[in-house]
Amino acid sequence: MAEDLTVLDTLYWWGIPTLFRCPADPDPANAQIALAGVPHSSGNGSTERDQHLGPRAVRNVSAHNRRIHKAYGFSPWDTCTIRDVGDVPLPEGMDNELCVERITAFFKGIADAGARPVSIGGDHGITGAIVQGIAGAGSRLTDGRPVALLHLDAHTDSYDLPHWNGAIKSAANWADYLVRQGNVDPARSLQIGMRGNPRTLTWLQPSYDLGYEVVEMERYREIGLAATCDLIRERIGDAPVYVTFDLDCLDPSVAPAVSNLEAGVTGFTVDEANAMLRSIRGLNVVGGDVVCLMPTKDLPNNITAMVAAHFLFEIVSLVAEKLRA
C-alpha cells in the first residue's frame, strides 16, 4: 500500500516556496482565492522600510501552515481553487503614488476575474491601494457596495493628512481616504486593538468623526473577548467584509518583528486574535491582508513570519468556508 506522504508538504524548508505551497498561476481567472504578495514599503517613511521583504519571508515558511483548520473541521486547500498569483510588480518601488496605482490595478484585475484576494505585505498603505481596487462603485466582487472593514491594529491609520513623510496615500491615512472615496462603509466597520501612549489626546477622534466603531485596548479589556466578538458580528451584519490584520496588534513577545512596535501596553495573544477573526465565520469575507512584517528584525527561527503565515491561513480559511457553503 502506498504511503501517505502529504504531511511532507508542510515541511517548509524544501520545494518551491509559493504561498502555502499552492500552485503558482498569475491568472486570477483560474482561482477562487488569489494569494498575492505586495512588496511595498514606501507608504510608511516613519520606520525602517523593510516591509517589502515580508512576502518573500512568508513564502519561505508558509508551507508550515498548509494544514487542516481544526476549529472549522475542513481543509481550505481541498475546498476551493487557491492559487499564488505572485507579487504585485513594483518597479518604481520608492515612488509611493505610482506603487499605489500599480497595486490598485493589480487587485482590480483579481476582483474583475471573480477571485477573492488574500495578500501579505508590505506596509499598511497597501490596504488602501487594495480596497480601492476591489470595493465600491462598479466592483464585481462587492456588487458595487463598499466593504465593512475589520481592522486589527495598534494604530488607527485614519488621519486626515496631506501626506505622511511625502507619501500621499500612505500607511497613516488609508482608513480615512477609503471612507471619503466610498470604498469602506464606516457604519459597518470596526477598528480594534489601538493601544499605547498616544502623541495627542485626540488620537481617536478622526476615527470617531469618520464613523468607525473603535475598540481600543482599554475598552477591549473592560468588555472582554466574548462581547467584542458579538460586537464585531453585529456591526458587520450582511455587508461584504474585508479583513486587514496589522501584526503590531499582537503583543511584541508574540510578534517582535513588526514595523511600529507598541511595547508599553500588552497586545493581543494569538488566541485572542484568532477568536476575533473567527467571529466572522459565515459572513461574506471578500478578502484580506496581513501587513507590517519586518523580516530583518525577526528572530533566527522566523517566528514573526510564521505568525504572519498563520493569520494569513486564518483569513484564507474564512474565505474558503464561505465559498464552500
C-alpha positions in Angstrom: 0.0 0.0 0.0 1.4 3.4 -0.9 2.5 5.5 2.0 0.7 8.8 2.5 3.4 11.5 2.3 1.1 14.6 2.3 2.4 15.6 5.7 5.8 16.3 4.0 4.1 19.2 2.2 4.2 21.1 5.4 8.0 20.9 5.7 8.7 24.5 4.7 12.4 24.1 4.1 12.2 22.2 0.8 10.5 22.7 -2.5 9.4 25.8 -4.4 8.3 28.5 -1.8 4.9 29.6 -3.1 2.4 30.8 -0.6 1.2 27.7 1.3 2.8 25.6 -1.5 -0.2 26.4 -3.7 0.3 26.2 -7.4 1.8 29.4 -9.0 -0.5 30.8 -11.6 -0.5 34.5 -12.5 -4.0 34.4 -14.0 -6.6 35.1 -11.2 -9.4 33.8 -13.5 -8.1 30.3 -12.6 -8.6 30.9 -8.9 -11.4 31.3 -6.4 -8.9 32.6 -3.9 -5.9 34.6 -5.2 -2.9 34.7 -2.9 -0.7 37.7 -3.6 2.4 39.3 -2.2 2.6 43.1 -2.0 6.3 44.0 -1.6 5.7 47.7 -0.8 7.4 49.9 1.8 7.3 53.4 0.6 4.0 54.2 2.3 5.4 54.4 5.8 8.5 56.5 6.0 8.4 56.8 9.8 10.0 53.4 10.4 12.6 51.1 8.9 11.4 50.3 5.4 12.0 46.6 5.1 8.3 45.7 5.0 8.7 45.0 1.3 10.6 41.8 2.3 7.5 40.4 4.0 6.0 38.5 1.1 9.3 36.6 0.5 9.7 35.8 4.2 6.2 34.4 4.4 6.6 32.4 1.2 9.7 30.8 2.7 7.8 29.5 5.8 4.2 29.3 4.8 4.2 25.6 3.8 4.3 25.0 7.6 0.7 26.3 7.7 -0.7 24.2 4.9 -2.9 22.4 7.3 -6.4 21.3 8.2 -8.3 24.0 10.1 -9.0 22.1 13.3 -11.7 24.5 14.6 -13.6 24.6 11.3 -13.1 20.9 10.6 -12.0 21.2 6.9 -9.1 21.8 4.7 -9.3 25.1 2.7 -6.8 23.7 0.2 -9.2 20.8 -0.7 -12.3 23.0 -0.6 -11.8 25.5 -3.4 -9.2 26.6 -6.0 -6.4 28.6 -4.4 -3.5 29.9 -6.4 -0.5 32.0 -5.7 -0.8 34.8 -8.4 2.6 36.2 -7.5 3.8 39.6 -6.3 2.5 42.9 -7.5 5.3 44.2 -9.8 6.6 47.5 -8.3 9.5 48.6 -10.5 9.2 52.2 -9.1 9.4 50.9 -5.5 10.4 54.2 -4.0 7.6 56.2 -5.7 4.7 55.6 -3.3 2.0 57.0 -5.5 3.0 55.0 -8.6 3.1 51.9 -6.4 -0.4 52.6 -5.1 -1.6 52.9 -8.7 0.0 49.6 -9.6 -1.3 47.8 -6.5 -4.9 49.1 -7.2 -4.8 48.0 -10.8 -3.4 44.5 -9.9 -6.2 43.9 -7.3 -8.9 45.3 -9.6 -7.8 42.6 -12.0 -8.3 40.0 -9.4 -11.7 41.3 -8.4 -12.8 41.6 -12.1 -11.8 38.0 -12.6 -14.1 36.9 -9.8 -11.4 35.8 -7.4 -11.1 36.9 -3.8 -7.7 38.3 -2.8 -5.7 37.4 0.3 -2.4 39.1 0.5 0.8 39.5 2.5 2.5 42.9 2.7 4.1 45.2 2.8 3.4 48.3 4.9 -0.1 49.2 5.8 -0.5 51.6 2.9 -1.2 48.5 0.8 -4.7 48.2 2.3 -5.9 51.5 0.9 -4.4 50.6 -2.5 -6.1 47.1 -2.5 -9.5 48.1 -1.2 -9.9 51.0 -3.6 -9.4 48.4 -6.4 -11.9 45.8 -5.2 -14.7 47.6 -3.4 -17.3 50.3 -4.1 -19.0 51.5 -7.2 -18.5 49.2 -10.2 -17.0 46.4 -8.1 -17.9 42.9 -9.3 -16.6 41.4 -6.0 -18.9 43.5 -3.8 -21.7 44.1 -6.2 -20.9 47.8 -6.1 -21.1 48.1 -2.4 -18.4 49.5 0.0 -16.9 46.9 2.3 -17.2 46.6 6.0 -13.7 46.8 7.4 -12.5 44.5 10.2 -9.2 46.3 11.2 -7.0 44.8 13.9 -4.1 47.2 14.7 -2.4 49.1 17.4 -3.0 52.3 15.4 -6.0 53.8 13.6 -4.3 54.9 10.4 -7.2 57.2 9.9 -5.5 60.6 10.0 -6.6 63.3 7.5 -3.2 64.3 6.3 -2.0 65.9 3.1 0.9 63.4 3.1 3.0 61.2 5.5 6.7 62.0 5.0 5.9 62.6 1.4 3.6 59.7 0.8 0.1 61.0 -0.2 -1.9 57.7 0.0 0.0 56.3 2.9 0.1 53.9 5.8 -1.2 56.7 8.1 -4.3 57.8 6.2 -5.7 54.9 4.2 -8.5 54.3 6.7 -9.5 57.9 6.1 -9.5 58.2 2.4 -11.2 54.8 1.8 -14.2 56.2 3.7 -14.2 59.5 1.8 -13.9 57.7 -1.5 -16.8 55.4 -0.8 -14.8 52.2 -0.6 -15.4 51.5 3.1 -18.7 51.8 5.0 -17.7 53.1 8.4 -21.1 52.4 9.9 -20.4 48.6 9.4 -16.7 48.8 10.3 -14.5 48.3 13.4 -11.0 49.2 14.4 -9.8 47.0 17.3 -6.7 46.9 19.4 -5.5 50.5 19.4 -3.0 51.0 22.3 0.0 52.7 23.7 0.8 56.2 24.9 -0.5 58.5 22.1 1.1 61.5 20.5 -2.0 63.6 21.1 -5.0 63.3 23.4 -7.4 63.4 20.4 -5.7 60.5 18.6 -9.0 58.5 18.2 -11.2 61.5 17.2 -10.6 61.1 13.5 -11.9 57.6 13.6 -15.0 58.7 15.6 -15.6 61.5 13.1 -15.4 59.1 10.2 -18.0 56.8 11.9 -15.9 53.8 12.8 -16.6 51.7 15.9 -13.3 51.8 17.9 -12.4 49.3 20.5 -9.1 50.5 21.9 -7.3 48.1 24.2 -8.7 49.6 27.4 -12.2 49.1 26.2 -11.4 45.6 25.0 -10.1 44.6 28.4 -13.1 46.2 30.0 -15.8 44.5 27.9 -13.9 41.3 27.2 -13.3 39.0 24.3 -16.8 37.5 24.0 -18.6 40.9 24.0 -16.1 42.2 21.4 -16.8 39.2 19.1 -20.5 39.8 19.4 -20.0 43.5 18.6 -17.9 42.6 15.5 -20.6 40.3 14.1 -23.5 42.7 14.9 -21.7 45.7 13.4 -20.7 44.0 10.1 -24.1 42.3 9.5 -24.7 41.3 5.9 -22.1 43.6 4.4 -19.2 42.3 2.3 -16.2 42.4 4.7 -12.5 42.9 4.2 -10.1 42.0 6.9 -6.8 43.8 7.5 -4.5 42.5 10.1 -1.6 44.6 11.3 0.9 42.3 13.1 1.5 45.1 15.7 -1.9 44.4 17.2 -0.2 41.4 18.7 2.0 41.7 21.8 5.7 42.2 20.9 6.5 39.0 22.7 4.4 37.2 20.1 5.4 39.2 17.0 8.7 41.0 17.7 9.5 41.8 14.0 7.0 44.5 13.1 7.4 48.0 11.8 5.6 50.0 14.5 6.1 48.3 17.9 3.9 49.4 20.8 5.7 47.9 23.7 4.2 49.9 26.5 0.8 48.1 26.7 0.2 44.4 26.3 -1.2 43.5 22.9 -3.3 40.6 21.8 -2.3 37.0 22.3 -2.6 34.7 19.3 -5.7 33.0 20.8 -7.5 36.4 21.3 -6.8 37.4 17.7 -7.9 34.0 16.4 -11.2 34.4 18.3 -11.9 37.8 16.8 -11.2 36.6 13.3 -13.3 33.5 13.8 -16.2 35.6 15.0 -17.0 36.5 11.3 -17.3 32.9 10.2 -20.1 32.6 7.6 -20.1 36.3 6.7 -19.3 37.5 3.2 -15.5 37.8 3.6 -14.3 39.1 0.2 -10.6 39.3 1.0 -8.0 40.3 3.5 -4.3 41.1 4.2 -1.6 40.8 6.8 0.8 43.7 7.0 3.9 45.3 8.6 6.1 42.3 8.9 9.8 43.4 9.2 11.8 40.2 8.4 15.2 41.9 9.0 14.2 42.3 12.7 12.9 38.7 13.1 14.4 36.1 15.4 16.5 33.3 13.8 13.6 30.9 14.0 11.4 33.3 11.8 8.7 33.4 14.5 7.1 36.6 13.3 7.0 35.3 9.7 5.4 32.1 10.9 2.8 34.1 12.9 2.1 36.2 9.8 1.6 33.0 7.8 -0.8 31.7 10.5 -3.1 34.7 10.3 -3.0 34.6 6.5 -4.1 31.0 6.9 -7.0 32.2 9.2 -8.2 34.7 6.6 -7.9 32.1 3.8 -10.0 29.7 5.8 -12.7 32.3 6.4 -13.0 32.9 2.7 -12.8 29.3 1.8 -15.5 28.3 4.2 -17.8 30.9 2.8 -17.1 29.7 -0.8 -17.7 26.1 0.5 -21.2 27.0 1.8 
